[in-house]
Amino acid sequence: KDRNEAEAFKGREFFVEGVEVESEESFMSDEAIGLDIVDGRRGRIGTVIGFVGLPSYALMLGEGWNGRFEIPVVKGLGVKLDRQAKSMMVELPSQYPGVDDED
């Protein structure tokens, strides 16, 4: 309402529903379609074929040698876009469904 009230909020973070803040790690799903999916241990595991928006996160759809697989776009799986390499980088655990483990 006035400047003094506004000053009380200085330095605080706010969440506005439906608004995504652009960061170095963020990307538009259309930007990633067709890119290679590269796992830190396995190397190239497939290609991004789409995304499904869920209430809490997005699901990246991939297609590899064994068919289609899904990867939740969450920090725990290290999902990020590498614009220089033109690929989606992931860090999947062993025996991840739909993805071959290294021999």
C-alpha positions as CSV (number, residue, x, y, z in Angstrom):
1,K,0.0,0.0,0.0
2,D,2.8,2.4,0.7
3,R,6.6,2.3,0.4
4,N,7.2,1.3,4.0
5,E,5.0,-1.7,3.7
6,A,6.7,-2.7,0.5
7,E,10.2,-2.4,2.1
8,A,9.2,-5.1,4.6
9,F,9.1,-7.6,1.8
10,K,12.5,-6.7,0.4
11,G,14.7,-9.7,-0.2
12,R,11.9,-12.3,0.2
13,E,11.0,-14.9,-2.4
14,F,7.5,-15.2,-3.6
15,F,5.6,-18.0,-5.4
16,V,3.0,-17.0,-7.9
17,E,0.9,-20.0,-9.1
18,G,1.1,-20.6,-12.8
19,V,4.3,-18.5,-13.3
20,E,7.6,-20.2,-13.9
21,V,10.8,-18.3,-13.4
22,E,13.3,-18.8,-16.2
23,S,16.6,-20.2,-14.9
24,E,19.7,-21.7,-16.5
25,E,18.3,-25.2,-16.0
26,S,14.8,-24.5,-17.3
27,F,13.7,-25.3,-20.9
28,M,10.6,-25.4,-23.0
29,S,9.5,-28.9,-23.8
30,D,9.3,-28.2,-27.6
31,E,13.0,-27.2,-27.4
32,A,13.9,-30.8,-26.3
33,I,11.9,-32.9,-28.6
34,G,14.2,-34.8,-31.0
35,L,17.3,-34.4,-28.8
36,D,19.3,-37.4,-27.6
37,I,18.8,-38.5,-24.0
38,V,22.3,-39.2,-22.5
39,D,22.7,-40.9,-19.2
40,G,25.8,-40.3,-17.1
41,R,26.7,-44.0,-16.8
42,R,25.2,-45.5,-20.0
43,G,25.8,-42.8,-22.6
44,R,23.1,-42.3,-25.2
45,I,19.9,-44.2,-24.3
46,G,17.4,-42.8,-26.7
47,T,15.6,-39.8,-28.1
48,V,13.1,-37.3,-26.6
49,I,9.7,-37.9,-28.3
50,G,7.5,-35.8,-26.0
51,F,6.4,-34.6,-22.6
52,V,3.3,-35.1,-20.4
53,G,2.5,-32.5,-17.9
54,L,1.4,-34.0,-14.5
55,P,0.2,-32.0,-11.5
56,S,3.6,-32.1,-9.6
57,Y,6.1,-32.6,-12.5
58,A,6.5,-33.3,-16.2
59,L,7.2,-36.7,-17.6
60,M,9.8,-36.9,-20.4
61,L,8.9,-39.6,-23.0
62,G,11.9,-41.3,-24.6
63,E,12.4,-43.9,-27.3
64,G,15.4,-46.2,-27.2
65,W,16.6,-49.5,-28.6
66,N,14.1,-51.5,-26.4
67,G,11.1,-49.2,-27.1
68,R,9.6,-46.4,-25.2
69,F,10.4,-45.3,-21.6
70,E,9.4,-42.5,-19.3
71,I,11.6,-40.3,-17.1
72,P,10.1,-37.9,-14.5
73,V,11.7,-34.4,-14.9
74,V,12.9,-34.0,-11.3
75,K,16.2,-33.0,-9.7
76,G,16.8,-36.5,-8.2
77,L,17.3,-37.9,-11.7
78,G,19.5,-35.1,-12.8
79,V,17.4,-34.1,-15.8
80,K,18.7,-31.1,-17.6
81,L,19.1,-29.7,-21.0
82,D,22.7,-29.3,-22.4
83,R,22.2,-26.7,-25.0
84,Q,25.8,-27.0,-26.3
85,A,25.7,-30.7,-26.7
86,K,22.0,-30.5,-27.9
87,S,21.0,-33.3,-25.6
88,M,19.0,-34.0,-22.5
89,M,21.3,-35.2,-19.7
90,V,20.0,-37.6,-17.0
91,E,21.4,-39.6,-14.1
92,L,19.3,-42.8,-13.9
93,P,19.7,-45.5,-11.2
94,S,20.6,-49.1,-12.1
95,Q,17.9,-51.2,-13.6
96,Y,15.8,-48.2,-14.6
97,P,12.6,-49.5,-16.4
98,G,12.9,-49.6,-20.2
99,V,16.6,-48.7,-20.2
100,D,19.5,-51.2,-20.7
101,D,22.1,-51.3,-18.0
102,E,25.7,-51.2,-19.0
103,D,27.3,-54.7,-19.3
